[in-house]
Amino acid sequence: MTQLPGLLDTEAIRKDFPILDRLVHDGQKLVYLDNAATSQKPTQVLDALAGYYEKHNANVHRGVHVLAEEATALYEGARDKVAAFINAPSRDEVIFTKNASESLNLVANMLGWADEPYRVERDTEIVITEMEHHSNIVPWQLLSQRTGAKLKWFGLTDEGRLDMAGIEELITERTKVVALTLVSNIMGTFNPVEDIVRRAQEVGALVVVDASQAAPHMALDVQALQADFVAFTGHKMCGPTGIGVLWGRQELLNDLPPFLGGGEMIETVTMHSSTYAPAPHKFEAGTPPVAQAVGLGAAVDYLTAIGMDRIQQHEHALTEYAVRKLQEIPDLRIIGPATAEDRGATISFTLGDIHPHDVGQVLDEQGIAVRVGHHCARPVCLRYGIPATTRASFYLYSTPAEVDALADGLEHVRNFFA
């Protein structure tokens, strides 16, 4: 068995994830390498979800009976856990949404409806990057179309990094907002957020960071990041689907208008007008995802107990190994950084002229689960002149043996199509 320095005790960790013992396709052992799309869930999260529904299920806030009080305590307790997990200055800066897409749409809509000095309007500019997930492209395109603001973006180098050469011409006094991913979901690239935040602050622009591929894999400190908004999603970090997070600076949340109207987010309502509750409730209209928040809180507990620094160290060692193994395969081209330096545990590649969908299907027959397509990052595929990629992505329970299985599986794919 391959031994690598810095790895977690994956044998112990994998016992917490029942699905990893599953056999597929007539007895094939599951090799799950699709973690950038969604992670698997430990029993601690599954038990928290079941326990909530079995013992505490009720609508939150305002109820005076015991179940409502328990549900509220669990829901707001999850907010406390997330705030501590990301080092937020205040729990009231943590807004629960249904996913990162909703979080980013929330910000885009707030800035379109805001008063000065935050409003995005004609003769202002929005800056994004060419490597964004569609969730951090389309909301800004919609905002640009509605307001007349100009949409601009950082291009990509041949090595899969942001082209920073023209940053001062790209982010100008007209820039209202800069939105970028902390870690690319298709190439694994770590972006130089510090440099971009510094330039944005020089011109008074707000910075929105998509941390969906960062929060599950490394310590996320929103104070150190110095962005104005940070979005991420629960299902990629051992939590359930249907729960996302938007963190925002308190003064911005106080000043900006709500996105959705309804119950929970109001202070007073008459037939003529309404006033709104303070953040975070101003941005959580309707019955919130209570059970999902409880599950996310359990996921935060689980990851914190293992240690985010240790998880990142594990994934870095595994990615180094995987990059070396994949580069030994003839005709395989890694899309993005060719080393493990400043990159996450996601590797996208092409294999000769074999279509990625065919690669994925043959790998699946061997029990190896990868993702194929443009990964909601089609501009990256256009930039590198490819229709799609195959993407393997690792997590805290991934092992060198699974990397070996992927490499062997790809050799089988080559022989299958030879």
Secondary structure, 3 states (H helix, E strand, C coil): CCCCCCCCCHHHHHCCCHHHHCEECCCEECEECECCCCCCCCHHHHHHHHHHHHHHCCCCCCCCCHHHHHHHHHHHHHHHHHHHHCCCCCHHHEEEECCHHHHHHHHHHHHHHCCCCCCCCCCCEEEEECCCCHHHCHHHHHHHHHHCCEEEEECECCCCCECCCCHHHHCCCCEEEEEEECECCCCCEECCHHHHHHHHHHHCCEEEEECCCCCCCCCCCHHHHCCCEEEEECCCCCCCCCCEEEEECHHHHHHCCCCCCCCCCEEEECCCCEEECCCCHHHCCCCCCHHHHHHHHHHHHHHHHHCHHHHHHHHHHHHHHHHHHHHCCCCEEEECCCCCCCECCEEEEEECCECHHHHHHHHHHCCEECEEECCCCHHHHHHCCCCCEEEEECCCCCCHHHHHHHHHHHHHHHHHCC
